[in-house]
């Protein structure tokens, strides 16, 4: 697969950028210590800022790999409010997965949909990824709404798809393929596809 690595992305209201070790305080305060935000994650909320540093160090170290895609989501005033990433699920199939997390103070304001749209655009414009997929716990429909708002298509429910920190989750799945993205971004090409 062709890869591009994590590069800065700007949208109307956000800057998506690489994480830095100095982000530990904002990450802790804005989402990583919040029991409600982390409820459907695979990790427990952090108990103190120092515990975040090894995680951030691993992320920073991973940026040397051009197949690593992980951004901190910053508002216009440079407030770090969440994270978003793409992982390569299969090099052979050119298939990627999408994951994200955002602080509770920024829920229902369209920030995550804006970030997901930007990351999908970045991946399709800069790599040869064919498919991006994402899933969400059925008990967390707001996450599924983000996927829908970003132009991903609902593909169904998978029973016990993943184990969150509270147990096995039935999950809704969304996906988008390169052709769908091209039609959404350039509707005039739809009749030629």
N, C-alpha and C positions, 0 to 999 in steps of 0.2 A: 504494500500500500504506500501511497504517497502521503507524507506527513508534513505538518507545518509548525508544530509546537504551539506553546501558549504565547500569544502576542496580545498586546493591548487592543481592546475594542472599545469604541466610544459610541454611545447612542444619544438620543435627545436628552435623557436625564441621568445617564449612568456612565461610569468608566469601569470596564472589566479589566483587571490587571493581575499580575502575578502576586502571590502572597509573599510577605516578608516576615522575618522573625519579630520585628517591632509591631506587627499586627495583633500580637497575643492579647493585649488589653482590650482592644475594640472587639475582637472575636469573642472573648469571654463575656464582656458586658452586653453585647448586642444579640447574641444567639446561642453560643456554645454552652452556656451555663443554665439555659432556660429549659426546665423540665417539659413544658408544653411544646416548645419548638422541636425538641429532640425525641418526642414520643414515638414517632414512626421511623426513627433512624436505627442503625445497627449499633450505635454507641451511646453510652450513658452521658448525661450532661457532665461537663467538667466541674470539679469542685473548687479549683483554684487556677489562677493564671499560669503558674509555673508548669502545670500538667499539660498545657497546650503547646509549650515550646518544642518538645520532641516531635509532635505531629507536624507543626509548622516546618521544622528542620527537614523532616522527610519530604514534605511537599517541595520546599526550596531545592533540595537535592535532586528531586525528580525532574525539575525544569531543564536539566541538561539533556534529557531524552526528548527527541522530536515527536514521539508518539504520546506525550503526556500533555493533557489539556485540563487545566484547573485554574479558575479565576476567582479572585475576590471581587465582590460587587460593591462599588462605591457610588454614593450619591454625589450631586454637584458640589456639596461642601466637603467632599473627601471623607465622608463617614462610611466606614466599612460595615455593610448591613447583611452580608451573606456570602454564600459561595455557590459556584456552579462548575460542573465538570463534565467532560466526555471521557469515557473509557472505551478502549477498543475491545469489543466483545469477541470479534473474530477477524483476524487479518485476512484469512482466506476468503471469507464472505464479504469483506469490506463493510462490516457491521459494527456500529457503535452504540453504546448506551449512554443515557443522559441522567444526571442526578443533580439535585440542588437543595439548598436550605437557606432560609431567610429569617431574620429576626421578627418577632411578633409585632413590634412597632411599625413595621413596613408591610404587614399583611393587607391584602385587599386594596392596594393602591396601584396595581399594574406593574410594579417593579420587576417581579419575577418573570412575567410574560414578556416584558421588554428584553430582559436578559436572555431568556430562552430563545427568542426570535433572533437576537444578535449572534448567539453561539451557533445556532443552526445555520445561519447565513455564513458565518465564518468557516465552519467545517465544510459546507458544500462548495464554497468559493475557493478554498485553499487546499483541499484534500480530494482524494477520489473515493471517499466514503459513499456507499450506495444507500445504506439504511441507517437511520437513527431511531432507537426505540427507548421508551421510558415506561415505568410502571409506578403505581401509587396504591397505597392502602385504601380499600373501599371506604373505610371509616374516615378517610381524609379527602373528601371530594374536592376541596379547594385546590389540591395539587393536580388532580385530573383536569380541572378547569384551566389551569395554567397551560397544560399540554394542548388542550383544545384551542385556546386562544393563540397559541403559537403555530397553528396550522397543522398540527399532528392529527392523524385519524384514529378514532377509537377502534380497537381491534378485539375487545372482549375481556373476559374475566378469567384469571388463573387462580385456582384454589391453592391456598398455602404457598404462594409464590416465593415469599421471603420471610425471614425471621427478624422482626424488629426487636427492640429491647423489651417489648411487652409480650411478645409471642408471635406465632405464625400469622401472617396476614394474607387474606384473600386480596387480590390485586387487579385493578383495571390496567390494561395495557394500551398504550398509544404508540404509533409509529409514523414515520415519514420517510419516503424514498426520494431519491434525487429527482425523478420525473415530477413528483407532486410539488416539490420545492420549486422547480423551474417554472411550472405552470403558475404557482402562486406569485412568484417574483416577476414573471414576464408573461402575463396572460395572453399576450398577442401570439405567443408560441404554441399555445394549447392546441390550435387546429392542426399544427404540424407534427405533433407527438403521437 
